[in-house]
């Protein structure tokens, strides 16, 4: 007779070893619910996911010769599109027997056509020469064989717009001898192949050598276009326009380097004209007088700084530096240093007297910008009260007479 205790232990052991049932939490969302789409509708040539129409195409025909930038038209396709490359290396030990078999078939076809008196066209000679060349390079270790798949998924808000974008893509690629096909009745597999999981469920492969496969990678600069910018030139990498607003960047500084006679001045003048069209204020320091004609042509002001020039710079002008009350003290300090430099040095007491005179000058000038003669009169008044400033007053007079002879009037 079986012991009841033993039966109870066996039943508990079996109960513990049974797989646990999955506990479902109704009315709750997990991460999959948040990331996934609400609904998907599958048609023969497109998908509709949450109201967005998606169609995936694959490249079925390639040009005979791969050149640099042969896929630029695809990379620069200016519509909503996802591009996926699948690249798989083929073992040389498996590739060589297949190449030899293909070479034998093509050679037999060529000889049969010659024997029959037919003309051997490029459809036989070109693949034969390419296969023989690739076989020799693989044997020497100069090339490797790859299988490559290129898929393009386009998106649109409506089916009519999707058809229009698809037609435009097919036309653009056919101009570069690329032939595309829609993955009919395989749109789900094509969508899985586009996703960044490195899983090629569509399996539309093409054999390429390592040189051709390397040219297919989009190692190229992107387009640089800003709506508020000006035209600077053409990007040689992808033949796109460079339209840049450098004042919208964190640092608007730029510098132009080139050899003599290459057109630095011309490029700078063109940039100035385009900046003026955008309403930008331009100031040019022109020691060699290269921009005088440009200034006159755009109605600008050309200021000639020399001893005989009618134009002078008034260092007492506050319009460019004065923004708030604290700026006045800094401006007076700068003026003190300028006058000290022109007077070939000032003592500490002279600087103090000049500082007080400048402050009184700006307090009494109002909206009228003072000139050097105003400072002279202010120092003259101070001279009557403080005889110690007589020497400084004479220096200021010399500065007025010899350095700024035309600033004695407003």
Secondary structure, DSSP 8 states (H G I E B T S, - for coil): ---HHHHHHHHHHHHHHS-------TT---HHHHHS-S-EEE-SS-EEETTEEEEEEEEEE--SS--TTTTHHHHT--SSEEEEEEEEEE-HHHHHHHHHHHHHHHHHHHHHHHHTT----HHHHHHHHHHHHHHHHHHHTS--EEEEEEEEEEEESSHHHHHHHHHHHHHHHHTTT-EEEE-TT-HHHHHHHHSTT---SS---EEEEHHHHHHTS--S---EE-TT-EEEEEETTTTEEEEE-GGGSS---------TTSSHHHHHHHHHHHHHHTT-------TT--SHHHHHHTT------STT-S----TT--TTT-SSHHHHHHHHHHHHHHHHHHTT---HHHHHHHHHHHHHHHHHHTTS---HHHHHHHHHHHHHH-GGGHHHHHHHHHIIIII-TT-S--
